Amino acid sequence: MGTRRRPLTARELQLADGMDDWRALGWGAVAWFEAPSMRSGAALVRAVVDVAGARLPDLDLRPGGVRVQLRRPRDGYGPEDLERARAVSAAAFRLGLRADPAGVQDVQLTMDALDHAAVMPFWQAALGYVPVGEEDLVDPGRRLPSIWFQEQDEPRPLRNRLHLDVVVPQPVAAATLAEVRERGAGAVTEHGYYATVADAEGNEVDLLPLVEGADRWEGPETGDWRLVFAAMASYVAPGAGPAAELAGAVAGLADDAGLPLGVDLRASPDGEVVVTVDTGKDRWEMDEGYRPLAAQVQRAARDLGLRPDVDRPRFVQVGIDAVDIPAVRRFWAAALGYVEDPRPHVTDLVDPRGLGIPFFLQPMEADDTARRAQRNRVHVDVFVPDDRARTRIEAALRAGGRVVRDADAPFGTTIADPEGNEVDIAVEVGREEG
């Protein structure tokens, strides 16, 4: 009986022949291939399905390109991962699509806790996540940021200046609110449309919507869709082939309508593939063309015989309290590699490629000095390619940040924004060797 070769480290994976397109990040090896249209991106999705075999990578189709992520196996990278990555790169080359390694990153969250075993069940319920090991919660749909729980040195009893918004279909929101009450909610404040809920240590999440009917358009022609800040529909395909067919149909409809959509493909262990179609935050409200486009997508999915899963759509964003919103916003745009939403009176920061979750700023009283002085129990981790970390750190510092900790550099540098909210610029390559 043979033995498995020693797993490849992230550095070895990235330096292997034929891996120039790929970068190792927190949860896997990732490549971004630029595409001039959604149709051309969908052609790459189809090609990846053809070459991937039994292990379909996570695929994110956007108007500007396609992100392909090979999740790191539990027992580490092996030669088969190299072969899959090379096959994807070869397929992109044949289609004339160029990789841009600067376009990849992972945004995650870290929560300090005095007793993380006590607060993790609360967050598992609030987010609909699953535990991985003893310290991580992960989105089972692999679309939203994971949360890592780490030990907190001493109590920090005041409210954080960071919180999460979780937006799900209304029946799911109501059930989630009931479940977090049972799983150790420290406080619940209902506001009608939404509820603010805190775990036992005071970390907050807003759950919404709680008003019946607020999560959908009227009429059966868009009955598969849910309005969870973004308009979103999820379909379960019996395999990768039908999922790629839907991605191609959606791409053509979006290109013809001149409206951007996101299309994510996620394989499950049983061989099914979930396809999630997403307008992006608020766009369905900003352009009336999205509703007829949603109806066309629904018809295409049903013509393919795919099953809608109306409970699956899920939207998450991070809110940051700030006194000087413009200054703090500039910092986070630089630290995240995001851009500012151009709408007046909107403080959102968005991923220019439509891949990461939004961040937004909300006002805080300047005289709330005690809360401003307390270190947050929640901070952001941004895993970037090792050859881009220095550039990202320098951009954050130029935007008003200051280094709080760099003892773990080059694998992690903690930077605070002008009001003390922290982000870790993290690198995966070299950690094993280090």
Buried (B, 14 or more C-beta within 10 A) or exposed (E): EEEEEEBBBBBBBBEBEEBEBBBBBBBBBBBBBBBEBBBBBBBBBBBBBEEBEEEBBBBBBBBBBBBBBBBBEEEBBBEEBBEBBBBBBEBBEEBEBEBBBBBBBBBBBBBBBBEBEBBBBBBBBBBBBEBEEEBBBBBEBBBBBBBBBEEBEEEBEBBBBBBBBBBBBBEBBBBBBEBBBEBBBBEEEEEEEBBBBBBBBBBBBBBBBBEEEBBBBEEEBBBBBBBBBBBBBBBBBBEBEBBBBBBBBBBBBBBEBEBBBBBBBBBEEEEBBBBBBBBBBBBBEEBEEBBBBBBBBBBBBEEBEBEBBBBBBBBBBBBBBBBBBEBBBBBBBBBBBBEBBEEEEEBBBBBEBBBBBBBBBEEBEEEBEEBBEBBBBBBBBBBBBBEBBBEBBEBBBEBBBEBBEEEBBBBBBBBBBBBBBBBBBBBBBBBEEE
